[in-house]
Amino acid sequence: MASPPAAYVVDTSVAIKWYVEKDEADVAKAQALLDCFGHGECVIRAPQLLLFEIANALTTAHKVNLSAVMAALTHLNRLSLDLRPLEWATLSKAVEIAALCSATIYDSYFLAIALETRSVLVTADEVFLKKARRYREAIHLRQLQLPAPNP
């Protein structure tokens, strides 16, 4: 029997690399993760919060025009990622993680989903990774070892 596909939770620092390459490191690695998902070789999860954060990052930090923001959101919608709605139990876990690590609730919510779903949180946020170093489920994008493609 085949083992289930690898499961990852991506945060905004990784997903933004699918839409903005300028001044972004590890873009090829982020794209490889998306390709892995597209070929059915892994699962990608995130909270629905990802949509708000992507839209915000594109408009405020990257100054992307409205049509490009809408195209990115449409693309994210069509990907059919496993986007998780707000759950009180997950929020409670995120608050616990945030308090323990002195991190934001937003970042901690992504990690809480990874813990709940036995997934690996993939992030490019080095500040959060330092704070959450006690959680081996959180890794930097450049550490990601993707599964070998199915023949």
Number of C-alpha atoms within 10 A of each C-alpha: 3 4 5 9 12 17 18 24 28 25 25 21 20 24 24 21 20 19 19 15 12 9 8 12 14 14 21 13 19 24 16 14 27 19 13 20 19 15 11 14 19 20 19 24 24 24 22 14 17 22 18 12 17 21 19 15 18 20 15 10 9 13 11 17 10 12 9 14 19 14 12 20 17 11 13 17 12 9 13 11 17 13 17 14 11 12 12 9 11 19 18 14 20 23 20 17 22 21 13 12 17 14 20 15 19 17 19 24 26 27 30 27 24 22 19 11 13 14 21 23 28 29 26 23 16 13 9 18 21 11 16 22 12 11 14 11 18 22 19 15 22 15 11 16 9 13 12 8 10 8 3
